[in-house]
């Protein structure tokens, strides 16, 4: 493999030989054409999309689920003869 390092001939300019330039092009082309990590990246993107969909769904359904449990608590409380109250902090209680 040719030497791809750059030699500094003056404090302001980099001088690159043609052999070094060909080596640099070779390294860049190998990097561009390398697909060894593509599968891992694809799996990471799919996992990210699934997690994002779950977060959106749970956020959207959070109020619905909370009110469903409050309704179930109300039904149980009334079934045993109590008075159901939902407090300001979201907790519920059944008083007799």
N, C-alpha and C positions, 0 to 999 in steps of 0.2 A: 504494500500500500504506500502511495507517495506521501511525503510529508505535507501536511496541510496547515502547518503553523504559519503565522505572519511574522515577517522580520521587520523590525523598525530601523530604518536607515537614517531618519532625521527625527527631530522631536515633533514634527508636525505631519508627516506623511507615512502611510503604510505602503510598502512596496511588496507586491506579491508576484512570484514567478508563475509562469504558465502551468508548471507541474503542480504547484500548490493550489492554483485555481481549479485545475481539473480534479484534484483530490477533494476540494471543498464541494464542488458540484456533485461528485460521486457520493459524498456523505449526505448531502441534502436530498438527493434523489433516493437514496436508500431509506432515509427517514420518511419521505413522503410515501413511498411504495410499501412500507412496512405495515402490515395489518394484524400483527400478533395480539394487540390489546383491544381490537375492535369488539370482540365478543363480550368481554368484561364490561366495556363501556355501554354496549347495548343493554346488557342485563341491569346495569346501574340505572340507565334511563327508564327502563320499564318499571323497576322497583320504585323509582322516584314518582313516576306517574300514578302508580297504584296507591302509594302513600298519600299523594296530593288528592286523589279522588276520595280516599277514605276520610281525610281531614275535612274536605268540603262537605261530604255527605253527613258526617257526624255533627259538624257545625250547623248545617241546615236543619237536621232532625233533632237537635238538642232540645229546643223548646217544646217540640211535639212529644218527645219521650218524657220530658219532665211533667208536662201537663197530663199525660196518660197515667203516670204513676200517682199524681195527685188525685186524679179521678178514681183510681183503684183504692187509694187510701180513704177517700171520701165514702165510697161504697161500703168498705169494711167497717168504717167508723159508724155510719148510719145503721148498718146491719146489727151492731151490738148496742145501739141506743145512745151513741155519743154525739157530740157536736164537733165537727171537723173545722179546723182553721189553718190556713196557710200563712205563715209569718212573713215579714218583710225580707228576711234573709234567705227565704226559700225552703225553710224547714216546715214540717207540718206537725200538727198535734191533734190528738183526739181527746176531748175532755168529756167527763161524765157528770 
